[in-house]
Amino acid sequence: MGLRKKLLQNRRLYLIINITSKQRPSLHRLEALIGSGIDMVQIRCKGLPDRIFLDYCFALRKVSSSHNVLFIINDRADIALASCADGLHIGQKDIPSHLARKILGKEKIIGLSVTNKREFNSAKCDKNIDYVGAGPIFKTDTKPDAKIAGLGLIKEVLKEKRSPPLFAIGGISVENAVKLLDLGVKGIAVSSAVFGAKDPIKAVRRLRKILHDSD
């Protein structure tokens, strides 16, 4: 088994952290969340100067490493490389996967967002892609204008016998996660379900329990 596959093995709960000039969770708060049961974190940044973003990544990378949590950067291959992140997550309109691999090298993880079966099939055949984020499955406040892929996408991709690790994403909550797990989903990516909760740590623990109770 290759290094990238080993790193992704048994990763189930993926937390997406959105930061802007007006919204930047404290590292103390994030360390508590990460230590409560997160397997992977992805950081998305909009509107911050690169130097501030990079400093934030350095600090969060250290926190993630201390808890054996994978640290992924959204969109920015340069920041992923500079911050020694574990990998990069890209969308359909971002840097092509072969160029991202050229920049990051053979050992970094690369994930890709897919919104339909055609995009999934393309990702499945792409040797540069290590995992996919499929969705949005439900309506999501993070991307309110995004077209909903729905549970149908999950049903379709789970029919495939050989595919990269899959994380369902988009509007997933403590209340609806079971619907995905009943279909056979092993990994979920969340943001609002945690950061919008009255007790984010409790939300993480509940989601983790749901995931592992499904085994």
N, C-alpha and C positions, 0 to 999 in steps of 0.2 A: 504494500500500500504506500502510495506517495505521501510526501510530507503534507501537502495541501489537503488531501483526503483525511489524513490523520487529524489535522487541526479541526476539521469540520465534523468529525465523528461525534455523535451523541450531543450535538448542539441543538437545543430545542427552542429556547426562549430568546428572542432577538429584540433588543430595545433600540428604538430610533430616537435620537436626541436632536431636536431642532434648536439651533441657536441663531439669534439675530442681534442687532444692536440694542433692541429693547427686551430681549428674552435670552437670558444666559444663566441656566441653573448653576448654582454654586457647586464647586467640586466636592465640598463636604456632603451636600445632599446627594450628588451622583454616586459618591463612594458608598453611601449607605444603601442606595438602590442596587448598585452593581453587586454588592456583597450579599444581597438578600436572595439571590437565585438567578441572576441573568447569565446567559451563556455567551452572548455576543452583543456588542453595541456598535451602532453606526451613528456617526455625527454628521449632520447636515448644517451647513452655514450659509446664511444669506445676509449680505450687507455689512459684514465686518471686514476691516482691513486685514490683509493676509498675515501680517505680523502678529496681530492679536489672535487671529484664528489659529495660527501655528503654535503660539505659546499655550493656548488653551488645549490644543491637541497633545502637546508634550506632556502636560500635566495629567490629562485624562488617560493617555497611553500608560503612564506609570501606575495609575490607579487600577486600570484594567488588568495589566500584567500581574499585579499583586494578588488579584483574585482569579487568575487563570481564565480571564474573559477575553475573547477575541475583539480586537479594536479595528473597526472598518471606517474608512473615510468615504463620504458620498461625493461623487463627481470629480474631485480634484486629485489627479494622479500625482501632481507635483507635491501637494501637501501630504499625501499618503507616503510618498517616498521620503520626504524630509523629516516627517515625524516618526518614522520607523513603525508605522501602522502595520497591522497584520494583513491588511488588504484594502481593496477599493470596491465600491459599488457604483455601477453605471446604469444609465437608462438607455432607451433606444436611440435617443438623439445626442448622447454624450460621445466622448472619445471612443472610437472603435476598439473592440476587445484586443485585436492583434497589436495595436499601438500601445494600449495600456500594458499589455504583457511585455512589450519591448522596453517600456519605461521602468516597470516594476521588477522585472526579472522572473525567474522560474518559481521562486518560493512563496511569493505573495498570493493571497486569495483574491479572486475577482468574481464578483457577483453581478447579475444582470436582472433588471426588472423586465417582466413579460406581462402583457395584458391580454393575449389571445393565444390560441393553439399554434398559429403560424409562427409567432415569435418564440414560443416555447420549443417548437421543433427545430428552429434555427439554433437556439441556444444549446439544445441537446447535442447537436453535431459540432459545436464549437469547442475545440480542445482548450481554449483559453478561459472558458467559463467554468467555475467550480461549483456555483450554486445559483439558483434563481429565486427571485421574489415574485410571486404570482399574485396579481390583483389589479386594482382594488376589488376585494371580494364583497365588501359591504360599503355603504356610504361612509365617507370619512371627512372629518372636519379639517384634517391636515391638507387634503387636496379636494376641496368641495366641488370643483368643476370637472373632476376626472370622471370618465365614463366607467360605470360599474361593470366589472367582468363577471361577478356573481359566482355562485357555487358551481355553475356549469363548467367554468374553466377548470376548477379543481377536479371535478369528475373526469374531464377529458384527459388532463395531464397524468392523473393517477392510473390511467389505463396503460400507460407506457411501462414496459418491463424494465427498460434501462434508461435512467435519466439522472441528471445531477440532483443533489439534495435540494429540496423545495421548502420555501417558507411562504406560507400564505400571508398576505398583507392587505391592509385597508379596512378600517372600521372594526377591527377585531377587538372584542371585549370579553370580560369575564362571563357575560351572559350568553354570547353567541359562539364562543370558542368550541364548545362541545359539538356544534354542528359540523365543524371542520374535522375534528378528531374522529367523529363517527364515520366520516368518509375515508379516513385513513391518513390524514395529514399528520406529520410528525413534528413539524416546526411552524411556529407562528412569529410574526414580527408585529410589534405594537408600539404605540406612542401615546395617544390620547388615553388609552385604557389605564395607563400608569400615571402620566403627568396630569390628567384630568380627574384623577381619583382623590377623594378626601384624604385617604391614607395610601400613598403610592407604594410604600413597602408592603402593606397588607395586600394590595392589588397584585404585586409581583409574586408574592407567596401563594396567593390563590390561583393565579395563572399557572405557576409551576406545578402545583398540586394537581390541577386539571390535566395538564400534559402528562404527568407521570401516572396518574390514575388510569389513563387510557391505555397504558401498556398491557 
